[in-house]
Amino acid sequence: MSETNNNEVASSLVQDLLKEKRSERRWRNIRFIFWFALITYTVIGIFSYIGSPTVPVKTGKYTALVRLDGMIAPDRDFSAEQIVPTLHEAFSDKNANGVVIVINSPGGTPVQAAIIHDAIVAYKNKFHKKVVVVGEDLLTSGAYFVAVAADEIYVNPNTLTGSIGVIMKGFGFVDVMKKMGIERRVYTAGSAKDRLDPFLPQNPDDLKKVASVMAEVHQNFVNAVIEGRKGKLKGDPASLFNGDFWSGQAAVKLGLVDHLGNLMDAMKKEFNTSEYKEYSGTPNYLRLIGGQLNSAFDTLFYTYS
């Protein structure tokens, strides 16, 4: 009887061990398939991107096209570092009869916007090419700053346009520190070094300083708009430059933009063509790989949810 029980226990252990081995082998295979599929998807995506044409087949004259999307800021796709070389390529295309810039952006940092704006003006003068901007969903703040470098601006009737102003945001944590009984200790060399410290109460000198700097930045923005839209602005400056925004339809009436229309409308009217060569700059392969991985994970985890 004891021997029979031992055999049963041994048999049960063997069965359990086999089950564990099968389960381990199954999960190892699943992991292999997962990583193989993920790597394959990424590699195919990269080579598809590299090998894919960026322009339609052209039989005659065409325009050079540049797309500017997203927030304007350093280390973004819409940054001076990324965009200025792309603009140079587009403008220096001897076979292109003009440059069309499609913009969809809420704005961003004034420095990046100003650099891109100035580059467009400089290239326009150097290469003697007409520049047309087409605004999509958003053409506001820094994006509008960039747009006024163009000769003509087209928008959709519903494009949010304008927002010629400057904004600075922050938080104050003074009361939180008091309630928590925490004393913050800051040591500086220079009486204004801790200006705008969020853990200190606001003071009149700080507010005056902020107002002064923002007024200068705002005036630079206003000057660029006045120069770029010379003779076209129809609204009251007090209303145009107060940071407000309008629909594309209203922006045309105010002289902030020139026409209602889309990319094809602009190319046909301004350059008498519907063909273009798109310039997108040198691809950032690390960003591309990251995008492929994100897309792969989205497909795996969210497609069937």
Number of C-alpha atoms within 10 A of each C-alpha: 6 7 8 9 10 11 12 12 12 12 12 12 12 12 12 12 12 12 12 12 12 12 12 12 12 12 12 12 11 12 12 12 12 13 11 12 13 18 15 12 15 21 14 13 19 17 10 11 13 12 9 9 11 13 13 11 10 11 7 10 15 21 25 25 26 24 18 19 19 17 18 25 19 15 10 14 19 25 23 23 16 19 22 20 15 20 24 18 15 25 28 17 15 12 13 18 20 25 29 28 23 23 25 22 23 21 24 20 16 20 16 20 25 20 16 26 23 16 20 23 17 14 18 20 11 11 14 13 17 17 24 25 29 28 30 23 18 24 30 28 28 29 33 29 26 30 31 24 26 21 16 20 26 24 30 20 20 16 23 24 30 27 22 23 21 19 8 7 4 7 9 14 12 15 12 11 14 11 8 8 9 10 9 8 5 7 7 8 7 7 7 10 10 15 15 19 16 13 17 15 12 14 10 8 12 16 12 11 13 14 12 12 11 16 14 12 15 20 16 15 22 19 12 19 21 16 11 21 20 11 9 15 20 13 14 9 11 8 11 22 19 15 16 14 21 20 18 29 18 17 26 22 15 17 17 26 27 19 21 20 18 17 20 15 17 23 22 12 11 17 20 15 17 17 21 25 22 20 18 19 17 9 11 11 11 9 11 15 15 13 15 20 17 13 15 18 13 12 11 13 9 9 8 7 5
